[in-house]
Amino acid sequence: MKEKLEDYALSKSAQKQSDGIKVGLVGCGSMGQEIAVLVSKSGIELTFIEVSEKRIANAFMKMEEQIEEVISHWGMTSGDKRAIMSRINGSTNYEDLADCNIVIEAINTKKWVPNQPVRKEVFKKIEKVVSSDCVIISNASTIVISDLAVVLKRPCRAVGVHFLSPVLATKIIEVNRCISTNDEAIEKVYRFARMIGKDIIKVYGSPGNISTRLIVPMINEACGLLMEGVSTVEEIDKTMKIGYGMLRGPFSMADRIGLDKLTKWMEGLYNEYGDIRYKTSPLIRRMVRAGMLGRKSGEGFYYYENGKKIQKTGSLFNLGHKQKLF
């Protein structure tokens, strides 16, 4: 993906009214923060819900850091930053979502447990406070949206949306409708997607959408090649980058996604389809247990220092470490 100046500059539409759209967001972790900045950058007011004032303060701090990074590299000014932050509000009270037209569920569960019950509870809490025509969206990658819609009194308002990371730069968004989603809800989401500058990829009732279902088997197969001794991390990545024109090879992609997050995707897809292609590679499981989560932990299939990727030279048995781990 080639990043351009206009990907980050304050959009022209942000100078106008948001056409009556106000967005709610439940969960403002790393993905929620990216979504909030994108929505506000597009001139739309957003209120996010977090579990504590401490989490709210941390979310605001991280969003400001995110915007500062954009300012230092791209076409955004300090004035743009103030405008973006002024349109974002945080709260611990679901009642503050009452006047939202669209509410996005983007919770990030850290525990290794199924998170569908938690998301269902969030859906019910949202529906209690919003209007009858408010669309309720889940950003879950591998959950069937109809499984969440069943807890709603009006399941026709449920839509799945997958924001691909990095949210600001990626030009597409996957919009997943289930059998109960009505045309009014889906058209409102399409309109919202266009307002935030995304090309719409239409998906019909598929957990994992398109992107996750294609990425997971590729990364698993790359791990298989590595464990068989067919080639190295660097050579496998190089093959896919140069040979097939991918921006990143499977291992670089896995590190960027985060191996813990990737494991959740794999478990979700395997539980849904029972297909061995989606079953988590034992190599990835071992790396997650060792705390090697990719870029965010400073180590995955590669080392990372100050944002720079560094090749590993140790053996696969020791997960690339020069010294024995065990």
N, C-alpha and C positions, 0 to 999 in steps of 0.2 A: 504494500500500500504506500503510495507516494503521498507524503503529507505536504500540504500547500498552505501558504499564508492565510488564505481565506477560510481554511478549515477552522482556524482559531480566532479570527477577527470577529468582533461583535457583529452579529448579523443585522442586515438592514431592517428586517422585520421587527427587530427589538426596539427600533425607534417608534414603532406604531403600537396601538393598543393590541392586546392579545386576543381580540375578537371574542371576548366573553369567556375565554377558557381560563380556568384556574385548576391547578394540579395539586393533588395530595400524594404523599409518599410515605409509606410505612416501612421503616428500616433505612437508616442512613449510614451504613457501613461503607466500605470502599466503592462498591458498585453504586449504591444509593447516592453517594457524594458526586460521582461522575454524572449520574442522571440529573441530579438537582442543578448542577452547574450548566449542563446543556440546556435544560428547560428554561432556566432563568436567562441564559445568554440569548435565547430566542424571544425574549420579551414577555415571558409568561410567569405569573406569580406562582410560587410553590410553597406549600407548608408540609414539613416532614414531621413524623412522629418517631420519637425514640423513648426508651424505657426510663431514662433518668436525665436530670439536668447536666450531669457530668458527661453523658454520651452526647448530648446536644452540643455542649461547648466543644467537645473533641471534634465533632463533625464539622462545625464552623471553622475550627482551626485548620483541619485537613483541607477543606474546600478553599480557604484562603491560600494555603500553600500551593494547591493545585493551580490556582489562577496566577499566582506569582511566577510559577514555573513557565506558564504560557506567556506571561508578559515579558519574561527575560529572553524568550526565544522567538516569539511570533508577534503578530500585529494586534496587540491589545494594550490598552493604556490603563493607568491607575484609575482614571475616571470610569472606564469600562468596568473595572473590578468593583468599584463602589456601587455602580448601577446593578451589576449582577447580584452582589450580596444583599442589596436592599430589597430585592424581590424574593428572598428566601427567608422563611420563618420556621422556627423549630418549636415543638411542643411535646408534652407528655400526655396530652388529653385528646382522645379521638374526636371529641366534640368540635375541635377546631378544623375538622375536615368537612363540616356540614355544608359549606358553600362551594365545595369542589365539584367540577364536572367529570373529572377523571381522577381516580385514585390508583396508584401503583403499589403493589406489595412487592418489596425487595428485601425481605429479611435475610439475614446471613446467620445461619445456625452453625456454631462451631462444634457442637457435639456430634459424635458418630452414631446418630440415631436417625430414623426416618423423620423428615421435617414436614411431611404432608399434614399431620394433625395440627401442627403449629400454624401452618399457612391457612388451614380451614378456619381455625379460631380467629385469625386476623381478618379473613373474609367476612365472618359473621359480625365482628366488631365494626368493620367499615360500613356494612349495610345498615346497621342500626342507626347510624348518624347521617348518612347521605340521602340525597333526594332520589326519587324513583327512577330518574333518567340518568343518574350518574353511572359511568362505566367503571367496573372494577377489574383491574389488570393484575396479572401475576407475571413477574420476571423470572420465574423458575424455569430452568433449562430442560429438566427431564421429567417433570410432572405433567400428567395429562390434565389439561385445563378443565375438562368435564368432571374430573374427580374433585376439584375444588368448587365448581359451580353448583354441585348438588346440595351444598349447605346453604345456598342463597334462596331467599323467597322468590327472587326474580333471577333465575340462572341465565336468562337471555342476555344479561348485562356483563357476563364474564368473558374475558378475552386474555389470551396469552401473548406476551410480547417479550422478545429476546433482544436486549441491547448487547451488541458485541463490543468487546473491549479492544482498544481504547474508545470509549463512548463518544468523545468529542470528534475524533478523526474518522471513525468508521462510517462509511456513507450509507450503509444499509441497516434495516431493522426487520426482524422476522416477526410477522403478526400471525398468530395461530388462533383460529376460531374452532370452537367445538360444535357439536350437533345442535346444542341449545342456543348458541349465540345468534342474536337477531341482526338484521341488516342495519338497523339504526345504530346499534352499539359498534359494529365493525366499521361503519362509515365514519363515526366520530373518532375512532382510533386512527383510521387512515388520514383523516384531516389533521389530527394532532401530529402524526408522524411527518407529514409534509411541512407543518409549521416549524418543526425542529430540524428540518433540513435532511430528512432521511428518505432514501428510496425504499419502497415497501416490497418485501418478499412475502408473498402470501403462502401460508401453510395451513393445512387442514387436518386438525386432530392428531398431530404426531408428537409424542413426547420426544424431546431431543431436537425438535424442529429439523432443519436440514443440516445446519453447521455442526452441531454437536454429534449427530449420528455419523457424519463423515469423518470428523476429527478423531473421535475415540478409537475406531478400528485402526486408523493409520498409526496412531501413537502406540497402540498395543502391538501392532505388527513390527514397528521399528524396535520396540523393546525385545521382541522375539528374535529379530535379526542380531541384535546386540548380544543377547544371552547365548545364541548359537555360535557366536564368534565369527559371523559372516563378515562384519566390518565394524568400524568404530563409530562413536557418536558423531564426530566431525564429518566423516565420509558419508554417513547416511544423511545427515543434514545437507551437506553439499550437493548430494545427488538430487534431492528434491528441490533445492533452491535453484541450482543452475540448470539441471536437466528438465525441470517442469515449471520453472518460472515462479515458484512460490516465494513469498516474502521471507518466510522462515521455514526451516526444516522442522520435522516432528519433535525433536528434542528441545530446540529453542522455543517452539510453540508451547510445549508442555511446561517448561520453566516459566514462561510468561503467564500462562493461565494460572499456575500454582498447582503442585502435585496433590495437595489436599483437596482443592476444588475439583480437580480432574477426577480424583477417586470418587467423589460424590456423584459426579456425572456418570461414571462407569457403573457404579452400584445401582443408580437409578435406572439406567438403560437395561442393565442385566436383569434387574428385578421385573422390569416391564416386559421384555421380549424373551428372556431366557436364552439369548443367543451368545455363544462362547466368544464371539467377536468383541462383545462389550465387557466381558469379565476382566476385572482389574489385573494387570500384569503383576506377578509376584515381585518383580523388580521395583515397580512403583510403590507397592505396599511396603516393602522393606525401606525404601528411601523416606517415605512419609513417617514411618516409625522412628527413623533416625533424625527426624527434624529437617530433612533436606527437601524443602518445599519449592525450590526454584528461586527466581529473582528476589522475591520478598524476604527470604531467609538468608540470602547471600550465597546460597549453594543449592544446586539441583544436579542436572546433568552437566552443568558448567559451574564454575565459580563466578561470582559477581563482586567487583570492587568499584565503588563510586559509579555504579551504573554500567561499567564496562564488563563485557563477557570475556572470561578467561578459560581456555581449554584445560581439562584435567589430564594428568599423565599417569595416574595410578591405575591399578588393575580393577577390573569390573568387580572382582570378589570383594574388594574393600570399598565399593561404591565410588571408585575414582580417587580415594585417598592414598597418599604415599605411605602413611603409617597404617597399621592394622587397626580396625575398629573393634574387633572382638578377640 
